[in-house]
Amino acid sequence: MTFWILAAILAFIATLCVVMPLAKNKDELVPDIQLDKALYRARINEIDQDLKLGRISSQQAEAAKSEEGRKLISIAKFEKADEAQSTSARSINFYRVLQGVCLISIPIISLSLYLFLGSPFIPDQSLASRISADPAGQSLEENVSRVEAHLAKSPNDASGWAVLAPVYTRMNRFNDAANAWSRVLQLNPKYPEVRSMIAEALLNTTGGVVTKKARDLFLAELKINPASAKSRYYIALSLSQEGRFEEASKSWQLLIDGTNPQAPWLATAKQYRDDAMKRSGIKPSPKLELPKGAITKGPTKEQILAAQKMNDKDRNLMIQSMVDGLAEKLNADPSDQQGWLRLIRAYNVLGNNQSAKSAIYTAINAHASDVRFIASLNEIQQMMEKQDKQK
């Protein structure tokens, strides 16, 4: 309703702008008799001037004045009066018709064009309504706006910042990602690998160069989580970038020895190691590799029957091997969301919360654009933190 009131006001103003110049005063359309009188006086003065200069005689001057007087009287009484009245009537009638046409046509034409070109019956889509809509049918940018609006009202929601940060990375908003992870660190210092996440976001802003600030963050993460492969990877990379190739080759080798063979970045780490060894003059030592296809599969029927006869220790070892097999599959193909949830819960049941936290971090990176899945992972993380506090 508000829109139509505003539209009517604007149409009224537009109509006035056209009609007002046409509203001529009747007096302005009637010829002014005073102009004829002024011309008469000018002609009389001209005749007197000619008489003084001797151009005409007194009789001629009187005759000329009489003639001019008759013209003035004739024009004023007959010709000018009739012409003015007829012209005035015609002009006034014309302008009145034109005013009426404008008063009617401008609003009608404006409304018709809007109904044809516009969409008056579609409800408005304000930012607030888009934020409150179902996120499943929204674009990535709309979901980001939704989370940002939530965080503007609840800036101390660490889980919200943790959801938003990887999405910023996916959108190449690396400074925003670093700031978001910094908020997570400030609100929840125990969040898994949060320091390495800040450092990695900073790396994206420097084109992959490991700065001192990023290196310090990776070192801080290693003090808390020595198993952080990400931190060890980038610390080794920083040594290579600084030209400390002998130290770098050792760091790369330690990382490779303790890494899952199915890790997607393992081939890159080996290339960096070989390059560092070549530059430092170290010759690589032969290393036995597992044959292709030697990947642990799920338990067979015989293994399940055997597990029922095992003691608790042996059974736990067998379960651990099954969990490791699931972890290898997810490292090779991280697209299985349900697989990640099973792996995290399995680690939690086994009491290996550190591995569970690392799995949460890896799953978040693998599904950075899936806001709902990341939210589920953060809920699991919060439950694990509550369990740690209760112990």
Buried (B, 14 or more C-beta within 10 A) or exposed (E): EEEEEEBEEEBEEBBBEBBEEBEBEEEEBBBEBEEBEEBBEEBBEEBEEBBEEEEBEEEEBEEBBEEBEEBBEEBBEEEBBEEBEEEBEEBBEEBEEEBEEBBEEBBEEBBEEEEEEEEEEEEEEEEEEBBEEEBEEBEEEBBBBBBBBBBEEEEEBBBBBBBBBBBBBBBEBBEBBBBBBBBBBEBBEEBBBBBBBBBBBBBBBEEEEBBEEBBEBBBBBBEBBEEBBBBBBBBBBBBBBEEBBBBBBBBBBEBBEEBBEBBEBBEEBBEBBBBBBEBBEBEEEEEEEEEEEEEEEEBEEEEEEBBEEEEEEEBEEBBBEBBBBBBBBBBEEBEBBEBBBBBBEBBBEBEBBBBBBBBBBBBBBBBBEBBEBBBBBBEBBEEBBEEEEEE
